[in-house]
């Protein structure tokens, strides 16, 4: 997560695996800084297991 405070705005960005986690991030920020405007740019991304073996060289 990346959190940036600009005046009375908080911008949060990063990746989570569920919409619930995204909402929880905003809830924590609201609890800590209730007077700030939240811009939630957190993305929900898939965290599936790899479908094949990755070869590293």
ROPAVO-187222 format. One record per atom (N, C-alpha, C): y, z, x; residue number from 1; atom name. Coordinates in steps of 0.05 Angstrom, whole numbers, plus 5000, padded with zeros to 4 digits. Each point is the difference from the previous one (the first is absolute). Layout:
BEGIN
      Y      Z      X   seq   atom
      Y      Z      X   NUM     CA
...
***
This chain:
BEGIN
      Y      Z      X   seq   atom
   4977   5000   5016     1      N
   5023   5000   4984     1     CA
   5025   5000   5018     1      C
   5019   4986   4990     2      N
   5026   5000   5014     2     CA
   5021   5008   4979     2      C
   5015   5021   5006     3      N
   5020   5010   4982     3     CA
   5027   4999   5014     3      C
   5019   4987   4986     4      N
   5027   4997   5010     4     CA
   5020   5011   4980     4      C
   5018   5017   5009     5      N
   5020   5011   4982     5     CA
   5027   4987   5007     5      C
   5012   4988   4979     6      N
   5026   4987   5003     6     CA
   5019   5011   4979     6      C
   5017   5018   5008     7      N
   5018   5012   4980     7     CA
   4984   5015   4979     7      C
   5003   4993   4975     8      N
   4985   5013   4979     8     CA
   4975   4984   4991     8      C
   4990   4983   5017     9      N
   4977   4984   4994     9     CA
   4978   5005   5021     9      C
   4975   5000   4990    10      N
   4976   5002   5017    10     CA
   4984   4975   4997    10      C
   4994   4987   5022    11      N
   4983   4976   5000    11     CA
   4974   5008   5013    11      C
   4978   4996   4985    12      N
   4974   5006   5011    12     CA
   4983   4975   4999    12      C
   4986   4995   5022    13      N
   4983   4976   5001    13     CA
   4974   5006   5016    13      C
   4981   4983   4996    14      N
   4974   5004   5013    14     CA
   4978   4990   4982    14      C
   4976   5006   5007    15      N
   4977   4991   4985    15     CA
   4983   5024   4991    15      C
   4989   4998   4975    16      N
   4981   5020   4990    16     CA
   4978   4984   4986    16      C
   4978   5014   4993    17      N
   4977   4985   4989    17     CA
   4998   5002   4970    17      C
   5017   5016   4987    18      N
   4999   5002   4970    18     CA
   5028   5003   4989    18      C
   5003   4992   4975    19      N
   5026   5004   4986    19     CA
   5006   5030   4997    19      C
   4979   5016   4997    20      N
   5004   5029   4998    20     CA
   5013   5011   5026    20      C
   4991   4992   5023    21      N
   5012   5009   5025    21     CA
   5029   4991   5002    21      C
   5006   4976   4991    22      N
   5028   4990   5000    22     CA
   5017   5018   4983    22      C
   4991   5008   4976    23      N
   5015   5017   4983    23     CA
   5003   5028   5012    23      C
   4979   5010   5014    24      N
   5001   5026   5012    24     CA
   5021   5001   5022    24      C
   5003   4978   5015    25      N
   5021   4999   5021    25     CA
   5027   5004   4987    25      C
   5006   4985   4979    26      N
   5025   5003   4986    26     CA
   5004   5028   4989    26      C
   4979   5012   4990    27      N
   5001   5027   4989    27     CA
   5008   5021   5022    27      C
   4988   4997   5023    28      N
   5006   5018   5022    28     CA
   5030   4997   5008    28      C
   5009   4976   5002    29      N
   5028   4996   5007    29     CA
   5019   5012   4979    29      C
   4993   4996   4974    30      N
   5016   5012   4978    30     CA
   5000   5030   5002    30      C
   4978   5013   5008    31      N
   4999   5029   5003    31     CA
   5017   5009   5023    31      C
   5000   4986   5022    32      N
   5015   5008   5023    32     CA
   5030   4993   4998    32      C
   5006   4978   4988    33      N
   5028   4990   4998    33     CA
   5006   4991   4972    33      C
   5002   5018   4981    34      N
   5003   4992   4972    34     CA
   5026   4985   4993    34      C
   5020   5003   5017    35      N
   5026   4988   4994    35     CA
   5003   4972   5012    35      C
   4980   4991   5015    36      N
   5002   4974   5013    36     CA
   4987   4978   4983    36      C
   5010   4976   5002    37      N
   4989   4976   4986    37     CA
   4977   4990   5017    37      C
   4976   4996   4988    38      N
   4977   4991   5015    38     CA
   4996   4970   4997    38      C
   4997   4986   5022    39      N
   4992   4972   5000    39     CA
   4971   5000   5012    39      C
   4981   4997   4982    40      N
   4972   5001   5008    40     CA
   4989   4972   5006    40      C
   4999   4993   5026    41      N
   4990   4975   5009    41     CA
   4971   5002   5011    41      C
   4986   5021   4992    42      N
   4972   5004   5008    42     CA
   4982   4979   4987    42      C
   4983   4988   5016    43      N
   4982   4979   4989    43     CA
   4972   5011   4997    43      C
   4986   4992   4979    44      N
   4972   5006   4996    44     CA
   4984   4978   5012    44      C
   4983   5007   5019    45      N
   4983   4979   5013    45     CA
   4971   5008   4998    45      C
   4983   4980   5001    46      N
   4971   5004   4999    46     CA
   4990   5013   5026    46      C
   4981   5018   4997    47      N
   4988   5012   5023    47     CA
   4970   4997   4999    47      C
   4992   4976   4994    48      N
   4971   4994   4998    48     CA
   4987   4999   5028    48      C
   4974   5004   5000    49      N
   4985   4998   5025    49     CA
   5000   4971   5009    49      C
   4998   4996   5026    50      N
   4999   4972   5009    50     CA
   4975   4986   4989    50      C
   5003   4974   4995    51      N
   4977   4985   4989    51     CA
   4982   4989   5022    51      C
   5011   4999   5025    52      N
   4983   4991   5022    52     CA
   5008   5015   5025    52      C
   4984   4997   5020    53      N
   5004   5013   5026    53     CA
   5023   4986   5015    53      C
   5017   5015   5012    54      N
   5022   4988   5016    54     CA
   4992   5000   5029    54      C
   5003   4977   5013    55      N
   4994   4997   5028    55     CA
   5026   5005   5016    55      C
   4999   5018   5019    56      N
   5022   5006   5017    56     CA
   4994   4990   5028    56      C
   5019   4988   5013    57      N
   4996   4990   5027    57     CA
   5021   5012   5019    57      C
***
